[in-house]
Amino acid sequence: MNLRKSLFVLAMGMGVALVADGKKPSDPVLMTIDGKDVRLSEFDYLYGKNNMQQQSPVAVDEYLDMFIAYKLKVADAIAAGIDTTAAFRKEYEGYRLDLVRPYLTDKDEEERLISEAYSHYPVEVEASHIMVALGKTPEEREKNKALLDSIRTAAVGGADFAALARKYSIDRSASRNGGSMGYITPGRFPYVFEKAAYDTPEGEISPVIETPFGFHIVRSGARRAATGEVLAQHILKLTQGKTPEEQARAKTQIDSIYTLIKGGADFSDLARRESEDPGSAKNGGMLPWFGAGRMVPEFEKAAFALADSAVSEPFQTSYGYHIVKTLGHRGVPALDDVRQQIMGMMQRDGRAQLSYRKKMDELRARFQTSPSDSLSENELIDLETERLAAEDADFANLLREYHDGMLLFEISNRKIWEGAAKDTEGIEKYFEAHRGDYSLAEPKYKGFMIYTPNDSMMTVVREYVAAAGDINPDSIGVVLKRQFDKDVRIERVLAAKGDNRVVDAVAFGGERPDLPGKWKCWMPWNGRMIEAPEEAADVRGAVTTDYQAELEREWVEQLRATHKVKVNKKVLKSVKQHLNVGR
């Protein structure tokens, strides 16, 4: 959907009904259009939405007139068959699915999964793992999984887990850490891995699990209360992969930087100039908030040990020499603060499918009348959408509103916006009939600018134009392009002082600009100053807007003349009394 259409439909589709709980004990017919009922709930809904967008309430009678015009335009769109086109049906079905999607999850199951994930936040778990490849074929998968099962059997039987990790794990870090991952925190690893670490009792080994990266067994270790997160900035002098002499030079440099910091130098400024961490140096050494296991152990220990605003002495990690400044600490976040984050992770890792599957089972039990009546998921969703539209007034109103808003946009685009834009003759006639309504705020230069890449080509073009005599302004572009092809550019201009640098130089005494790009030279052609618009093109925006309004007035008058609208005055009176804003 393009931006204009998105904004138009959004304006038609947002807001809340005046009925607080989205339901009404009764829903009388407010009017009929060609014998088709229009219920009070729809009017209520749209009237409430409209007034929420206005600075002052619109009277019921005034809005009723707008509402009738709206419904008549929608009826016209339906009569034109717009709602039967493939493009409309595809877009509407996409929105319909988006609208019903939040209803296609089992809320109890979703909340259980969120609570389970959040239960990990206050705890950090020490974990080690062994990983083998998933395999490229079903046979390889079975073979690799069987291998890991046998490795697990050996580990459970007392074999050294670290030694097994060094021998079999495809995690490259296992060769140096024996599969140890230190303390892990929620959200860092695929959830099935996290769950295995948290759910497996301390000292025991999980069954074989599968993640997108491979098959794993996880040894769960000690638990500790979550350390929270720390905000820090740092300065790094790299030593990784460097000669002993270069490493010694890095140590000297970091010590010198530390001396400057102790002397009062600005940490952020030094980090920008001196740090060799490309990711953080440009930001004054700033790192995002991080928790346990996110950094190498030496760095993590130093950052967490410092008080807020304190600076560490230089220390070394496998990357090089660091100085850390800790800016703040924060503890375990509240559930409300991470709920959306957890739900996002659930969507990405597939846990959200569990609540969806449970909802599908519920819908199947509700709508499937017999075991032989096997309904597809799409059929179940259609049935649930129909149920919601019948039982939930807000859902029904929003669905109808988007449906009708799409129709209104398309029919208005055909008959008014796009139609007016293409109707050059109609716009010109409208201008001539209303010429006195239009003026220019200030004098403007009107004409053409002819551009060439250099002076020599401009001389040739100037001579050609002079020799050609009278050239119709409407064909000047075609004439010059035919003669000079890509060596000339023609621009129609209508500009006040300050609107165009070239026009300023030609007509308003401005300095000659040095233009960038190919087109360095120019000459005016058929130019003059105008005090008032000569044609519709001189005030095209304003004329087009007014012409569109004229077309719309004529369209609505024609619709009112050809469609029968009957308003239930008794229901309308009750609406006015209820809202106390009618006239």
Beta strands, then each sheet from edge to edge (+ up, - down):
strand 1: 29-33
strand 2: 36-39
strand 3: 123-132
strand 4: 180-184
strand 5: 209-211
strand 6: 214-225
strand 7: 229-238
strand 8: 315-316
strand 9: 320-330
strand 10: 444-452
strand 11: 489-495
strand 12: 521-530
strand 13: 565-567
sheet 1: 2+ 1- 13+
sheet 2: 4+ 3- 6+ 5-
sheet 3: 7+ 9- 8+
sheet 4: 11+ 10- 12+
end
